[in-house]
Amino acid sequence: MDSAGELKGPVAVTGAAGYVGSWQVMRLLQEGYTVRATKRASDLPSGRQTWEDDGSFDEAFQGCIGVFHMATAMDFESTDPENKVIKPTVNGVLNVMRSCKKAQTVKRIIYTSSAGAVKRTEQKQSHFDEACWSNVEFCRQTKMTGWMYFVSKTLAEKAALEFAKENNIDLISIIPSLVVGPSIMSSMPPSMLTALALILGLLLCEHLNLVVMSI
């Protein structure tokens, strides 16, 4: 709440059912913000809009002063990664940007990208900065574990930055590497599985049928 004891916001959080998103919602509520959270398409009744549908965020963002875009498509075993992971992620971030523009009240968008959008290149680098990007064609050609996720996050972040520049929108992109910590959700994110694998020495974890990778 602010100094007058009134609620702040409202703000919107996409991907609120995820690991990072759930913590973000809790922190915002603790700080006195009114939060609007969006659900994944799999949680919606048949026939409802998904994040790929144009205008699907319009109502949720109306009147919001800030938007935290954390939703992303994650399916490392997809048989059609271009249409099931990459395109939905890019289309989703553009839909978020367009709805923020329509709302005319959003002062800032915080986009959660990934280290996967920065460090997947042919040559190893000793340091990374805002000028570094993963090589999309290299990822597509080598098809390393999680390649479709790296491509989707790279293309989505570039699309968001371009849209923000063209439309004078205040956008901040966050680049997390390995996200670890206690969970307030019933499921465990891939990054936590990676951390536990390193600690326990279970680098393959094939017997648990787990995909071990850094986000």
Phi, psi and omega in degrees: 000158178275185184299336180271000179082013180266153178293146178267162173103209005281160173232156181244145178231118172270152182071029184293343180274356180274179183296303180293317182299321180295320177292322180298316179299315181298316180295320179297317178297320179296330180273003175091015180273146168277126188242133171251122184248137178261150180260159174289155181302326182293342180269354186266150175297155180301137178094350179280161180291151174246176184290347177277342182284131180300130180085003184294340179258358186306308183294318182296326185269350183301121179086356181285147177264344179207153178226130174253109181264106183241350181291144175201155178279128180226105177210090186285353180246016182297139176272353178222066186298328181297318184265340183257340182237305188289304181298316179300323181292316179292313179298323180297315181292325178291324176296321176299313181297317181295320180292326176295319179296317180296322184297324179063011178242347184286117182276332182204144174246129175252115182254127177271105177268221183196152173298339177295344177271359187242316197252006181269089181224169180295320184258138176289142179238149181275337179208162182226148176218190185294348179272353184270136177223147172292148179274106185300316181293323176299316179296318181293323183285316184278332179052050173293164180306127179079017185302322182294329177291317179297318179295315183297317181289325178294309182294323181293317180295318178298318180295319180295316180296320179294316180297317181298319180294317182291332185247014177054050180254137178281107182236132173242129179253125180260134182246085176282153176255266179259113182269117182227163178140178179295151182251141174252007178252167182282339181252160181251133181286158179305325181295325178291324177297322178297313181298316180294325179297319179294319181292316185271352180079015180266071188289335182262314179055026183294329182292343177260000180055046182252146173265115184258115181198162177267140175269000000 
